[in-house]
Amino acid sequence: MQKWEYVSVRAQLIPDASLQILEIRLNEKMTNSRASDTDLYDYFNRLGQEGWEMVGVDEKIYYFKRRIE
């Protein structure tokens, strides 16, 4: 049986029109409560390089999953 782990990233649009990460949760546990110095798109690219796949978006929350080996 395949096992998965999940990440959710909550972000907001800030005045200079960039997106800012507010909260990151891994398997429902908060791992980062305000990553203000991280660009959202750079972070998403890093997740992709680590094997994470975006599986959904709900307003300001982005969901990712990857298989646990």
Backbone atoms as SQL, in Angstrom:
CREATE TABLE atoms (id INTEGER PRIMARY KEY, chain TEXT, resi INTEGER, resn TEXT, atom TEXT, x REAL, y REAL, z REAL);
INSERT INTO atoms VALUES
  (1, 'A', 1, 'MET', 'N', 0.841, -1.182, 0.000),
  (2, 'A', 1, 'MET', 'CA', 0.000, 0.000, 0.000),
  (3, 'A', 1, 'MET', 'C', 0.888, 1.247, 0.000),
  (4, 'A', 2, 'GLN', 'N', 0.542, 2.202, -0.845),
  (5, 'A', 2, 'GLN', 'CA', 1.303, 3.455, -0.890),
  (6, 'A', 2, 'GLN', 'C', 0.962, 4.334, 0.310),
  (7, 'A', 3, 'LYS', 'N', 1.986, 5.018, 0.830),
  (8, 'A', 3, 'LYS', 'CA', 1.780, 5.971, 1.920),
  (9, 'A', 3, 'LYS', 'C', 2.199, 7.348, 1.421),
  (10, 'A', 4, 'TRP', 'N', 1.500, 8.362, 1.891),
  (11, 'A', 4, 'TRP', 'CA', 1.726, 9.732, 1.436),
  (12, 'A', 4, 'TRP', 'C', 1.953, 10.653, 2.625),
  (13, 'A', 5, 'GLU', 'N', 2.697, 11.710, 2.392),
  (14, 'A', 5, 'GLU', 'CA', 2.766, 12.805, 3.355),
  (15, 'A', 5, 'GLU', 'C', 2.299, 14.058, 2.644),
  (16, 'A', 6, 'TYR', 'N', 1.841, 15.025, 3.419),
  (17, 'A', 6, 'TYR', 'CA', 1.181, 16.201, 2.861),
  (18, 'A', 6, 'TYR', 'C', 1.756, 17.489, 3.443),
  (19, 'A', 7, 'VAL', 'N', 1.757, 18.522, 2.612),
  (20, 'A', 7, 'VAL', 'CA', 2.144, 19.863, 3.047),
  (21, 'A', 7, 'VAL', 'C', 1.047, 20.814, 2.607),
  (22, 'A', 8, 'SER', 'N', 0.680, 21.749, 3.481),
  (23, 'A', 8, 'SER', 'CA', -0.198, 22.845, 3.090),
  (24, 'A', 8, 'SER', 'C', 0.546, 24.149, 3.358),
  (25, 'A', 9, 'VAL', 'N', 0.397, 25.086, 2.422),
  (26, 'A', 9, 'VAL', 'CA', 1.072, 26.376, 2.515),
  (27, 'A', 9, 'VAL', 'C', 0.008, 27.461, 2.408),
  (28, 'A', 10, 'ARG', 'N', -0.096, 28.301, 3.448),
  (29, 'A', 10, 'ARG', 'CA', -1.041, 29.421, 3.424),
  (30, 'A', 10, 'ARG', 'C', -0.259, 30.673, 3.061),
  (31, 'A', 11, 'ALA', 'N', -0.772, 31.433, 2.096),
  (32, 'A', 11, 'ALA', 'CA', -0.057, 32.612, 1.607),
  (33, 'A', 11, 'ALA', 'C', -1.025, 33.778, 1.430),
  (34, 'A', 12, 'GLN', 'N', -0.458, 34.981, 1.305),
  (35, 'A', 12, 'GLN', 'CA', -1.283, 36.165, 1.070),
  (36, 'A', 12, 'GLN', 'C', -0.578, 37.079, 0.071),
  (37, 'A', 13, 'LEU', 'N', -1.383, 37.913, -0.611),
  (38, 'A', 13, 'LEU', 'CA', -0.849, 38.922, -1.516),
  (39, 'A', 13, 'LEU', 'C', -0.478, 40.138, -0.678),
  (40, 'A', 14, 'ILE', 'N', 0.754, 40.632, -0.826),
  (41, 'A', 14, 'ILE', 'CA', 1.180, 41.807, -0.059),
  (42, 'A', 14, 'ILE', 'C', 1.243, 43.020, -0.991),
  (43, 'A', 15, 'PRO', 'N', 1.304, 44.256, -0.435),
  (44, 'A', 15, 'PRO', 'CA', 1.157, 45.477, -1.221),
  (45, 'A', 15, 'PRO', 'C', 2.049, 45.602, -2.457),
  (46, 'A', 16, 'ASP', 'N', 3.235, 45.036, -2.467),
  (47, 'A', 16, 'ASP', 'CA', 4.083, 45.155, -3.657),
  (48, 'A', 16, 'ASP', 'C', 3.724, 44.105, -4.715),
  (49, 'A', 17, 'ALA', 'N', 2.562, 43.467, -4.565),
  (50, 'A', 17, 'ALA', 'CA', 1.999, 42.502, -5.512),
  (51, 'A', 17, 'ALA', 'C', 2.740, 41.170, -5.537),
  (52, 'A', 18, 'SER', 'N', 3.524, 40.884, -4.511),
  (53, 'A', 18, 'SER', 'CA', 4.150, 39.565, -4.424),
  (54, 'A', 18, 'SER', 'C', 3.358, 38.712, -3.434),
  (55, 'A', 19, 'LEU', 'N', 3.606, 37.431, -3.451),
  (56, 'A', 19, 'LEU', 'CA', 2.942, 36.530, -2.522),
  (57, 'A', 19, 'LEU', 'C', 3.878, 36.186, -1.383),
  (58, 'A', 20, 'GLN', 'N', 3.340, 36.180, -0.181),
  (59, 'A', 20, 'GLN', 'CA', 4.119, 35.944, 1.021),
  (60, 'A', 20, 'GLN', 'C', 3.587, 34.714, 1.739),
  (61, 'A', 21, 'ILE', 'N', 4.482, 33.842, 2.169),
  (62, 'A', 21, 'ILE', 'CA', 4.088, 32.655, 2.914),
  (63, 'A', 21, 'ILE', 'C', 3.759, 33.047, 4.350),
  (64, 'A', 22, 'LEU', 'N', 2.605, 32.602, 4.833),
  (65, 'A', 22, 'LEU', 'CA', 2.191, 32.879, 6.212),
  (66, 'A', 22, 'LEU', 'C', 2.375, 31.669, 7.117),
  (67, 'A', 23, 'GLU', 'N', 2.117, 30.491, 6.572),
  (68, 'A', 23, 'GLU', 'CA', 2.122, 29.292, 7.422),
  (69, 'A', 23, 'GLU', 'C', 2.393, 28.061, 6.568),
  (70, 'A', 24, 'ILE', 'N', 3.199, 27.160, 7.096),
  (71, 'A', 24, 'ILE', 'CA', 3.500, 25.896, 6.425),
  (72, 'A', 24, 'ILE', 'C', 3.198, 24.769, 7.403),
  (73, 'A', 25, 'ARG', 'N', 2.436, 23.785, 6.944),
  (74, 'A', 25, 'ARG', 'CA', 2.111, 22.632, 7.784),
  (75, 'A', 25, 'ARG', 'C', 2.519, 21.358, 7.061),
  (76, 'A', 26, 'LEU', 'N', 3.215, 20.481, 7.773),
  (77, 'A', 26, 'LEU', 'CA', 3.598, 19.172, 7.255),
  (78, 'A', 26, 'LEU', 'C', 2.800, 18.143, 8.023),
  (79, 'A', 27, 'ASN', 'N', 1.963, 17.382, 7.298),
  (80, 'A', 27, 'ASN', 'CA', 1.098, 16.381, 7.933),
  (81, 'A', 27, 'ASN', 'C', 0.304, 16.985, 9.095),
  (82, 'A', 28, 'GLU', 'N', -0.253, 18.164, 8.862),
  (83, 'A', 28, 'GLU', 'CA', -1.110, 18.894, 9.804),
  (84, 'A', 28, 'GLU', 'C', -0.374, 19.529, 10.979),
  (85, 'A', 29, 'LYS', 'N', 0.948, 19.428, 11.047),
  (86, 'A', 29, 'LYS', 'CA', 1.703, 20.067, 12.130),
  (87, 'A', 29, 'LYS', 'C', 2.414, 21.298, 11.585),
  (88, 'A', 30, 'MET', 'N', 2.244, 22.432, 12.276),
  (89, 'A', 30, 'MET', 'CA', 2.857, 23.656, 11.814),
  (90, 'A', 30, 'MET', 'C', 4.377, 23.532, 11.865),
  (91, 'A', 31, 'THR', 'N', 5.025, 23.875, 10.744),
  (92, 'A', 31, 'THR', 'CA', 6.484, 23.822, 10.692),
  (93, 'A', 31, 'THR', 'C', 7.096, 25.210, 10.577),
  (94, 'A', 32, 'ASN', 'N', 6.299, 26.187, 10.152),
  (95, 'A', 32, 'ASN', 'CA', 6.816, 27.537, 9.962),
  (96, 'A', 32, 'ASN', 'C', 5.629, 28.489, 10.038),
  (97, 'A', 33, 'SER', 'N', 5.615, 29.393, 10.991),
  (98, 'A', 33, 'SER', 'CA', 4.432, 30.231, 11.180),
  (99, 'A', 33, 'SER', 'C', 4.481, 31.552, 10.433),
  (100, 'A', 34, 'ARG', 'N', 5.634, 31.973, 9.913),
  (101, 'A', 34, 'ARG', 'CA', 5.671, 33.221, 9.145),
  (102, 'A', 34, 'ARG', 'C', 7.007, 33.324, 8.407),
  (103, 'A', 35, 'ALA', 'N', 7.065, 32.755, 7.234),
  (104, 'A', 35, 'ALA', 'CA', 8.299, 32.772, 6.444),
  (105, 'A', 35, 'ALA', 'C', 8.305, 34.004, 5.553),
  (106, 'A', 36, 'SER', 'N', 8.382, 35.181, 6.145),
  (107, 'A', 36, 'SER', 'CA', 8.214, 36.430, 5.406),
  (108, 'A', 36, 'SER', 'C', 9.327, 36.698, 4.408),
  (109, 'A', 37, 'ASP', 'N', 10.492, 36.091, 4.588),
  (110, 'A', 37, 'ASP', 'CA', 11.593, 36.355, 3.674),
  (111, 'A', 37, 'ASP', 'C', 11.648, 35.352, 2.522),
  (112, 'A', 38, 'THR', 'N', 10.663, 34.484, 2.404),
  (113, 'A', 38, 'THR', 'CA', 10.655, 33.461, 1.367),
  (114, 'A', 38, 'THR', 'C', 9.627, 33.803, 0.300),
  (115, 'A', 39, 'ASP', 'N', 10.054, 33.853, -0.957),
  (116, 'A', 39, 'ASP', 'CA', 9.135, 34.074, -2.059),
  (117, 'A', 39, 'ASP', 'C', 8.345, 32.786, -2.317),
  (118, 'A', 40, 'LEU', 'N', 7.058, 32.916, -2.479),
  (119, 'A', 40, 'LEU', 'CA', 6.190, 31.759, -2.639),
  (120, 'A', 40, 'LEU', 'C', 6.584, 30.911, -3.839),
  (121, 'A', 41, 'TYR', 'N', 6.874, 31.538, -4.962),
  (122, 'A', 41, 'TYR', 'CA', 7.209, 30.779, -6.169),
  (123, 'A', 41, 'TYR', 'C', 8.536, 30.049, -6.010),
  (124, 'A', 42, 'ASP', 'N', 9.513, 30.667, -5.371),
  (125, 'A', 42, 'ASP', 'CA', 10.781, 29.984, -5.103),
  (126, 'A', 42, 'ASP', 'C', 10.548, 28.774, -4.194),
  (127, 'A', 43, 'TYR', 'N', 9.697, 28.949, -3.196),
  (128, 'A', 43, 'TYR', 'CA', 9.403, 27.859, -2.277),
  (129, 'A', 43, 'TYR', 'C', 8.717, 26.705, -3.008),
  (130, 'A', 44, 'PHE', 'N', 7.755, 27.023, -3.884),
  (131, 'A', 44, 'PHE', 'CA', 7.069, 25.979, -4.656),
  (132, 'A', 44, 'PHE', 'C', 8.062, 25.233, -5.549),
  (133, 'A', 45, 'ASN', 'N', 8.995, 25.935, -6.155),
  (134, 'A', 45, 'ASN', 'CA', 10.010, 25.275, -6.984),
  (135, 'A', 45, 'ASN', 'C', 10.864, 24.328, -6.150),
  (136, 'A', 46, 'ARG', 'N', 11.223, 24.747, -4.939),
  (137, 'A', 46, 'ARG', 'CA', 12.000, 23.865, -4.052),
  (138, 'A', 46, 'ARG', 'C', 11.205, 22.614, -3.683),
  (139, 'A', 47, 'LEU', 'N', 9.899, 22.796, -3.397),
  (140, 'A', 47, 'LEU', 'CA', 9.066, 21.638, -3.081),
  (141, 'A', 47, 'LEU', 'C', 9.047, 20.662, -4.251),
  (142, 'A', 48, 'GLY', 'N', 8.908, 21.171, -5.473),
  (143, 'A', 48, 'GLY', 'CA', 8.908, 20.313, -6.654),
  (144, 'A', 48, 'GLY', 'C', 10.210, 19.547, -6.793),
  (145, 'A', 49, 'GLN', 'N', 11.325, 20.191, -6.511),
  (146, 'A', 49, 'GLN', 'CA', 12.622, 19.520, -6.598),
  (147, 'A', 49, 'GLN', 'C', 12.756, 18.428, -5.536),
  (148, 'A', 50, 'GLU', 'N', 12.010, 18.558, -4.445),
  (149, 'A', 50, 'GLU', 'CA', 12.040, 17.555, -3.376),
  (150, 'A', 50, 'GLU', 'C', 10.992, 16.458, -3.579),
  (151, 'A', 51, 'GLY', 'N', 10.301, 16.479, -4.730),
  (152, 'A', 51, 'GLY', 'CA', 9.345, 15.427, -5.036),
  (153, 'A', 51, 'GLY', 'C', 7.900, 15.724, -4.674),
  (154, 'A', 52, 'TRP', 'N', 7.610, 16.940, -4.192),
  (155, 'A', 52, 'TRP', 'CA', 6.236, 17.297, -3.842),
  (156, 'A', 52, 'TRP', 'C', 5.458, 17.653, -5.100),
  (157, 'A', 53, 'GLU', 'N', 4.173, 17.269, -5.134),
  (158, 'A', 53, 'GLU', 'CA', 3.280, 17.564, -6.251),
  (159, 'A', 53, 'GLU', 'C', 2.088, 18.360, -5.725),
  (160, 'A', 54, 'MET', 'N', 1.787, 19.500, -6.381),
  (161, 'A', 54, 'MET', 'CA', 0.618, 20.274, -5.966),
  (162, 'A', 54, 'MET', 'C', -0.636, 19.502, -6.361),
  (163, 'A', 55, 'VAL', 'N', -1.541, 19.334, -5.394),
  (164, 'A', 55, 'VAL', 'CA', -2.757, 18.556, -5.651),
  (165, 'A', 55, 'VAL', 'C', -4.025, 19.376, -5.464),
  (166, 'A', 56, 'GLY', 'N', -3.897, 20.622, -4.995),
  (167, 'A', 56, 'GLY', 'CA', -5.093, 21.428, -4.830),
  (168, 'A', 56, 'GLY', 'C', -4.796, 22.809, -4.306),
  (169, 'A', 57, 'VAL', 'N', -5.766, 23.702, -4.551),
  (170, 'A', 57, 'VAL', 'CA', -5.695, 25.078, -4.061),
  (171, 'A', 57, 'VAL', 'C', -7.076, 25.437, -3.546),
  (172, 'A', 58, 'ASP', 'N', -7.125, 26.039, -2.368),
  (173, 'A', 58, 'ASP', 'CA', -8.389, 26.488, -1.790),
  (174, 'A', 58, 'ASP', 'C', -8.180, 27.905, -1.288),
  (175, 'A', 59, 'GLU', 'N', -8.548, 28.889, -2.106),
  (176, 'A', 59, 'GLU', 'CA', -8.327, 30.310, -1.827),
  (177, 'A', 59, 'GLU', 'C', -6.856, 30.590, -1.556),
  (178, 'A', 60, 'LYS', 'N', -6.436, 30.743, -0.313),
  (179, 'A', 60, 'LYS', 'CA', -5.058, 31.106, 0.007),
  (180, 'A', 60, 'LYS', 'C', -4.215, 29.921, 0.470),
  (181, 'A', 61, 'ILE', 'N', -4.738, 28.707, 0.356),
  (182, 'A', 61, 'ILE', 'CA', -4.011, 27.532, 0.833),
  (183, 'A', 61, 'ILE', 'C', -3.685, 26.616, -0.348),
  (184, 'A', 62, 'TYR', 'N', -2.418, 26.224, -0.443),
  (185, 'A', 62, 'TYR', 'CA', -1.919, 25.369, -1.509),
  (186, 'A', 62, 'TYR', 'C', -1.552, 24.014, -0.888),
  (187, 'A', 63, 'TYR', 'N', -2.011, 22.919, -1.501),
  (188, 'A', 63, 'TYR', 'CA', -1.806, 21.578, -0.950),
  (189, 'A', 63, 'TYR', 'C', -0.870, 20.762, -1.842),
  (190, 'A', 64, 'PHE', 'N', 0.050, 20.043, -1.197),
  (191, 'A', 64, 'PHE', 'CA', 1.024, 19.209, -1.889),
  (192, 'A', 64, 'PHE', 'C', 1.056, 17.835, -1.246),
  (193, 'A', 65, 'LYS', 'N', 1.473, 16.832, -2.040),
  (194, 'A', 65, 'LYS', 'CA', 1.669, 15.497, -1.475),
  (195, 'A', 65, 'LYS', 'C', 2.905, 14.878, -2.129),
  (196, 'A', 66, 'ARG', 'N', 3.499, 13.897, -1.428),
  (197, 'A', 66, 'ARG', 'CA', 4.549, 13.064, -2.015),
  (198, 'A', 66, 'ARG', 'C', 4.509, 11.709, -1.345),
  (199, 'A', 67, 'ARG', 'N', 4.928, 10.718, -2.099),
  (200, 'A', 67, 'ARG', 'CA', 4.904, 9.346, -1.601),
  (201, 'A', 67, 'ARG', 'C', 6.034, 9.130, -0.618),
  (202, 'A', 68, 'ILE', 'N', 5.739, 8.420, 0.444),
  (203, 'A', 68, 'ILE', 'CA', 6.760, 8.040, 1.429),
  (204, 'A', 68, 'ILE', 'C', 7.304, 6.687, 0.991),
  (205, 'A', 69, 'GLU', 'N', 8.602, 6.587, 0.919),
  (206, 'A', 69, 'GLU', 'CA', 9.221, 5.328, 0.473),
  (207, 'A', 69, 'GLU', 'C', 9.685, 4.510, 1.644);
